[in-house]
């Protein structure tokens, strides 16, 4: 008995759906088979293994029940013992199936509705998969779309073959779109989620500005000019650092264009956002100076360990360097990835004088010398009495105004002060209860030991229990770095492992 039912119209439906949704015909036919299969199970029993096939040429639909041949039956609906199966087909083996053709389904209202739901859901799943595959490699591109609807200020954008979300906080301040408006945006994320692929757009992302310039400036598109960094205050101001791989091409001039034509096209798209285009430099100090444009900079002091840079500007340039509500320095900091502190020449001079007075006072008190000698030592770059005590005699005697006798006396007094200070700190350390075992660890000075004692760190176990950042916080980042802190902590923990080995032995 031929149980196939000729349905050439099924192939026509599959072709139409595949064309309309731009998906593979085979995927649509598999979805139709699943729908018919589901309707078959609804009629003959959900627990049975009912399968449907559609002939790819004729459109014939066949429905059949599959029963697996097994040694021991665990599910009577889908399995049959080998002994019984051999009565029907003597040559059958374990693991094979007995396939019984079933009469074609006369789709009732419920079965038809089920099949329709499966087809709609299946086609939607195929569409989602295709959308994800199409867009997952397009993160970082600019797309054009039409605003389809607005939900709580968030825009759903129709990209033609997919729908994307442009959240309110990814829109430039004060700009608004209505349904039907065209919008350009940057794909910054594509995620595969149960409800389908989620495409996330942005108009505030730094990458949006960079890609807009790539569209306007052929040299960027061709790779002759490279955009090294972008910082934005969306809708207000932006800074972009560029470098040219061809020394004959000015990267800033190329991005600005004739009479500003290229930069103006980007400014118009970004709702009038002012854009500073600056030359990138591999020298951090030069790059920071460039980034603070249009302000002039007279001095830069880098602290690489802390990632900070102090910038000195003329008094009349301070407000320009900081910018309105700190905007200029904030953008420069984002662009260069350095924390930037700005001070005027007057403030820097005052600070230098204060530091000079402080160090001079220290030498006057510690060495019992007058202001002239103390000032001379500070001018020569001496920062502490300990440093002076360790300086070779001939080096100190070579300073103008000093001779061997003065140099020798200064070193003697510095050494006496160091010993006296060491004694005071050691007494203080013992009074605080910091043990001699802690004091014996390499890298810890008497001053550090007192600082530990004041924070309640008194034994090897106390010190061993600290994390490196906690130790740095107690002793100060100018006194100890992370590598030294780790070495000190590991030295304090050494006895733990020794104790463990002893007890194990």
C-alpha positions in Angstrom: 0.0 0.0 0.0 1.5 3.3 -1.0 0.9 5.7 1.8 2.4 8.7 0.1 0.3 11.6 -0.6 1.3 13.8 -3.5 1.5 17.4 -2.4 3.3 19.4 -5.1 1.9 22.5 -3.5 4.1 21.8 -0.4 7.2 22.4 -2.6 5.6 25.6 -4.0 5.1 26.8 -0.4 8.7 25.9 0.5 10.0 27.8 -2.6 7.9 30.8 -1.8 9.0 30.9 1.9 12.7 30.4 1.0 12.5 33.3 -1.5 10.5 35.7 0.7 12.7 35.1 3.8 16.0 34.7 1.9 16.7 31.3 3.5 17.7 27.9 2.1 14.9 25.8 0.5 16.2 22.6 2.2 16.0 24.2 5.6 12.3 25.2 4.9 11.5 21.6 3.8 13.1 20.1 6.9 10.9 22.6 9.0 7.8 21.3 7.1 8.8 17.7 7.8 9.0 18.6 11.5 5.6 20.2 11.4 4.0 17.2 9.7 5.8 14.9 12.2 4.4 16.9 15.1 0.9 16.6 13.7 1.4 12.8 13.2 2.4 12.4 16.8 -0.6 14.4 17.9 -2.8 11.9 16.0 -1.0 8.6 16.7 0.5 9.3 20.1 3.3 11.6 21.3 5.3 8.8 22.8 5.7 7.0 19.5 8.6 7.6 17.1 6.7 9.1 14.2 8.7 10.5 11.3 7.7 12.4 8.2 9.6 12.8 4.9 8.9 15.0 1.9 10.2 13.9 -1.5 12.3 16.8 -2.8 11.2 16.3 -6.4 7.6 15.2 -6.3 6.5 16.6 -3.0 5.2 13.2 -1.9 4.6 13.2 1.9 5.3 9.9 3.7 4.5 9.2 7.4 5.9 6.2 9.2 6.4 4.7 12.6 9.9 3.7 13.6 10.5 0.9 16.1 14.0 0.1 17.3 15.1 -3.6 17.6 16.7 -4.2 21.1 17.7 -7.0 23.4 15.7 -5.7 26.4 12.7 -3.4 25.9 12.7 -0.2 28.1 10.1 1.7 26.1 7.3 -0.4 24.5 6.2 2.5 22.3 9.5 2.8 20.5 11.2 -0.5 21.0 10.7 -4.2 20.1 12.6 -7.3 21.3 14.8 -9.0 18.7 13.0 -12.3 19.1 9.6 -10.8 18.0 11.2 -8.6 15.3 12.7 -11.8 13.6 9.2 -13.1 13.0 8.5 -10.2 10.7 12.1 -9.9 9.2 14.3 -12.9 9.9 17.5 -11.1 8.8 17.0 -8.1 11.1 19.8 -7.2 13.6 20.0 -5.3 16.9 20.0 -1.5 16.6 18.0 -1.6 13.3 14.5 -0.3 12.9 11.2 -1.7 11.7 9.5 1.0 9.7 5.7 0.8 9.4 4.1 3.2 6.9 1.1 5.1 8.2 -1.9 6.4 6.3 -1.5 10.1 5.4 -3.0 12.6 7.8 -6.2 14.3 7.1 -5.2 17.5 8.8 -7.9 18.3 11.3 -8.2 21.8 12.7 -6.0 21.1 15.7 -3.3 19.2 13.8 -3.3 21.9 11.1 -2.9 24.6 13.7 0.0 22.7 15.3 1.7 22.2 12.0 1.3 25.9 11.2 2.8 27.0 14.5 5.8 24.6 14.0 6.4 25.9 10.5 6.2 29.6 11.6 8.5 28.9 14.6 10.9 26.8 12.5 11.2 29.5 9.8 11.7 32.1 12.5 14.5 30.1 14.1 16.2 29.7 10.6 15.9 33.4 10.0 17.5 34.2 13.4 20.3 31.8 12.8 21.0 33.4 9.4 20.8 36.9 10.9 23.4 36.0 13.6 25.7 34.4 11.0 25.4 37.4 8.8 26.0 40.1 11.4 28.4 38.4 14.0 31.4 39.4 11.8 30.1 42.9 11.2 30.8 44.3 14.7 32.6 47.6 14.1 30.7 48.5 10.9 28.4 51.5 10.3 24.9 50.5 9.1 22.0 52.5 7.8 18.5 51.7 8.9 15.0 53.0 9.3 13.4 53.6 12.8 10.6 51.0 13.1 9.3 51.9 16.5 10.3 53.5 19.8 10.1 51.8 23.2 10.8 53.9 26.3 13.2 56.1 24.3 15.0 53.1 22.8 14.8 52.8 19.0 14.1 49.6 17.1 15.9 50.0 13.8 15.0 48.0 10.6 18.2 47.2 8.8 16.4 45.4 5.9 17.4 41.8 6.8 17.5 42.3 10.6 16.2 44.4 13.4 18.6 46.2 15.8 18.4 48.0 19.1 19.6 51.6 19.5 19.3 52.3 23.2 18.6 55.8 24.5 22.0 56.1 26.2 23.7 55.2 22.9 22.1 58.3 21.2 23.8 61.6 21.1 22.2 64.0 23.7 19.4 66.2 22.4 18.9 64.2 19.2 15.5 62.6 18.5 14.2 60.3 15.8 10.6 59.5 14.8 9.3 56.3 13.2 10.3 56.2 9.5 13.4 58.4 10.0 16.7 57.1 8.5 19.5 56.6 11.0 23.2 55.8 10.7 24.8 53.9 13.6 27.7 51.7 14.6 27.3 47.9 15.4 29.1 47.5 18.7 27.8 44.1 19.8 26.0 41.1 18.3 24.7 38.4 20.7 22.9 35.1 20.1 20.0 34.9 22.6 17.0 32.5 22.9 14.7 35.1 21.5 17.0 35.6 18.5 20.1 37.5 17.6 20.4 40.8 19.3 22.1 43.6 17.4 23.2 46.6 19.4 23.8 49.9 17.8 25.5 53.1 19.0 26.0 56.7 17.9 28.1 57.7 20.9 30.8 54.9 20.6 34.3 56.2 19.8 34.4 53.7 16.9 31.5 55.5 15.2 33.5 58.6 14.9 36.5 56.6 13.6 34.4 54.8 11.0 32.8 58.0 9.8 36.3 59.5 9.2 37.2 56.2 7.3 34.2 56.9 5.0 35.2 60.5 4.4 39.0 60.2 4.2 40.3 57.8 1.5 43.8 57.8 3.1 42.3 56.2 6.3 40.3 53.7 4.3 43.5 52.8 2.4 45.5 52.4 5.6 48.0 55.3 4.8 46.6 57.2 7.8 45.8 55.3 11.0 43.5 56.4 13.8 45.4 55.5 17.0 42.9 56.7 19.6 39.5 58.4 20.0 37.9 60.1 23.0 34.4 61.5 22.9 32.0 63.7 24.9 29.1 62.8 22.6 27.4 65.8 20.9 29.9 68.2 22.5 33.5 67.6 21.8 35.9 64.8 20.7 39.6 64.3 20.3 41.2 62.0 17.7 44.9 61.0 17.4 46.2 60.1 13.9 49.5 59.1 12.4 50.6 58.8 8.8 52.6 55.9 7.4 53.7 58.1 4.5 55.9 61.0 5.6 54.8 63.1 2.7 51.2 63.1 3.9 50.1 65.3 6.8 47.6 63.2 8.8 45.9 66.1 10.4 45.5 68.1 7.2 44.2 65.0 5.3 41.5 64.5 8.0 40.4 68.1 8.0 40.2 68.3 4.2 40.1 71.3 1.9 38.6 74.2 3.9 37.5 71.7 6.5 35.2 69.8 4.1 36.0 66.3 5.4 35.8 67.1 9.1 32.6 69.1 8.6 30.8 66.1 7.1 31.5 64.1 10.2 30.6 67.1 12.5 27.2 67.4 10.7 26.5 63.7 11.3 27.4 64.1 15.0 25.1 67.0 15.7 27.8 69.6 15.7 30.3 67.8 17.9 33.6 69.8 17.8 36.5 67.5 16.8 40.2 68.2 17.7 42.4 66.2 15.4 45.9 65.8 16.8 49.1 64.0 15.7 49.8 60.8 17.6 53.3 60.3 19.0 55.1 57.2 20.4 56.7 59.5 23.1 54.1 59.7 25.9 55.1 63.2 27.0 54.8 64.6 23.4 51.4 62.9 23.0 50.1 64.3 26.2 51.2 67.8 25.1 49.5 67.3 21.7 46.3 66.0 23.4 45.9 69.1 25.6 45.7 71.3 22.5 44.7 74.1 22.0 46.4 74.9 25.4 50.1 75.5 25.5 52.3 73.3 27.8 55.6 74.5 29.3 56.6 71.4 31.3 55.7 67.7 31.6 56.7 65.4 34.5 55.9 61.7 34.0 55.4 59.1 36.7 55.2 55.9 34.7 54.7 53.6 37.7 51.6 55.4 38.8 50.4 56.2 35.3 50.2 59.9 36.1 51.6 62.9 34.4 52.0 66.5 35.8 51.5 69.2 33.2 52.6 72.8 33.8 50.9 75.5 31.7 51.2 79.3 31.7 48.9 81.0 34.2 46.7 82.4 31.4 46.3 79.0 29.8 44.9 77.1 32.8 41.2 77.5 31.9 41.9 76.5 28.3 43.9 73.4 29.4 41.2 72.3 31.8 38.3 73.2 29.5 34.7 73.8 30.3 33.7 71.6 33.2 37.1 69.8 32.9 36.2 68.6 29.4 39.6 69.2 27.7 41.7 67.6 30.3 39.2 64.7 30.7 39.2 63.9 27.0 43.1 64.3 26.8 43.3 61.8 29.7 41.0 59.3 28.0 42.9 59.7 24.7 46.4 59.2 26.2 45.3 56.8 29.0 47.3 58.8 31.5 46.0 60.5 34.6 46.7 64.2 33.9 47.2 66.8 36.7 47.4 70.4 35.5 49.0 73.2 37.4 50.1 76.8 36.5 53.7 77.9 36.4 53.0 80.0 39.6 51.6 77.0 41.4 54.5 74.8 40.3 57.0 77.5 41.4 55.3 77.8 44.8 55.4 74.0 45.2 59.1 73.9 44.2 59.9 76.6 46.7 57.9 74.8 49.4 59.8 71.5 48.6 63.1 73.4 48.7 62.2 75.0 52.1 61.1 71.6 53.5 64.3 69.8 52.5 66.5 72.7 53.6 64.9 72.7 57.0 65.5 68.9 57.2 69.2 69.3 56.6 69.5 72.4 59.0 67.9 70.4 61.8 69.6 67.0 61.2 73.1 68.2 60.4 73.1 71.4 62.5 74.3 73.5 59.6 73.2 77.0 58.3 70.7 77.7 55.5 73.4 78.3 52.9 75.0 74.8 53.2 71.6 73.1 53.6 70.4 75.0 50.5 73.5 74.0 48.5 72.8 70.3 49.3 69.2 70.6 48.2 70.3 72.4 45.0 72.7 69.6 44.3 69.8 67.1 44.4 70.2 65.5 47.8 66.8 64.4 49.1 67.6 62.7 52.4 70.2 62.6 55.1 70.7 58.8 54.5 71.6 59.6 50.9 74.2 62.1 52.0 75.7 59.6 54.5 76.3 57.1 51.7 77.9 59.7 49.3 81.7 59.2 48.6 83.9 61.9 50.2 85.5 63.0 46.9 82.1 63.4 45.2 80.8 65.7 48.0 84.1 67.6 48.1 83.9 68.3 44.4 80.8 70.5 44.9 81.6 74.2 44.5 82.0 75.9 47.9 82.9 72.6 49.7 86.3 71.1 50.4 87.4 67.7 51.9 87.2 69.0 55.4 83.6 70.3 55.0 82.6 67.2 53.1 84.1 64.9 55.7 82.3 66.7 58.5 78.9 66.6 56.7 79.2 62.9 56.1 80.2 62.3 59.7 77.2 64.3 61.0 74.9 62.6 58.5 76.1 59.2 59.6 75.6 60.2 63.3 72.1 61.4 62.5 71.4 58.1 60.7 72.6 56.0 63.6 70.6 58.1 66.1 67.5 57.9 64.0 67.9 54.2 63.5 68.2 53.7 67.3 65.1 55.8 67.9 63.1 53.9 65.3 64.3 50.5 66.6 63.2 51.4 70.2 59.8 52.6 68.8 59.5 49.4 66.8 60.1 47.3 69.9 57.7 49.4 72.0 55.0 48.7 69.3 55.7 44.9 69.7 57.1 44.2 66.2 59.2 41.0 66.5 62.9 40.7 65.7 61.9 38.0 63.1 59.9 40.6 61.2 62.8 43.1 61.5 65.2 40.5 60.1 63.4 40.4 56.7 65.4 41.9 53.8 63.9 45.0 52.4 62.3 46.4 55.5 63.9 49.6 57.0 63.4 50.8 60.6 60.9 53.4 59.4 58.9 50.7 57.6 58.9 48.5 60.6 57.4 51.3 62.7 54.8 51.9 60.1 53.8 48.2 60.2 53.7 48.3 64.0 51.4 51.3 64.0 49.0 49.3 61.8 49.0 46.3 64.1 51.3 44.2 61.9 53.7 42.7 64.5 54.5 39.1 63.7 55.5 37.0 60.7 52.0 35.6 60.6 50.5 39.1 60.6 52.8 40.1 57.7 52.2 36.8 55.8 48.5 37.3 56.0 48.7 40.6 54.0 48.1 41.0 50.3 50.7 43.0 48.3 48.3 45.9 47.8 47.6 46.1 51.6 51.4 46.2 52.3 51.8 48.9 49.7 49.0 50.9 51.3 50.7 50.7 54.7 54.2 51.5 53.6 53.3 53.9 50.7 53.8 53.4 46.9 56.9 55.7 46.9 58.6 53.3 49.5 57.8 49.9 48.0 56.6 48.5 44.7 54.5 45.4 44.0 57.5 43.1 43.3 59.2 44.2 46.6 55.9 43.8 48.5 55.5 40.3 47.2 59.1 39.4 48.1 58.6 40.7 51.7 55.3 38.8 52.1 56.8 35.5 50.8 59.7 35.9 53.2 57.3 36.3 56.1 55.4 33.1 54.9 58.6 31.0 54.6 58.2 29.5 58.1 54.8 28.2 57.2 56.2 25.9 54.6 59.2 25.0 56.9 56.8 24.1 59.7 54.8 22.0 57.3 57.8 20.1 56.1 59.0 19.5 59.7 55.7 18.1 60.8 55.4 16.0 57.6 58.9 14.6 58.2 
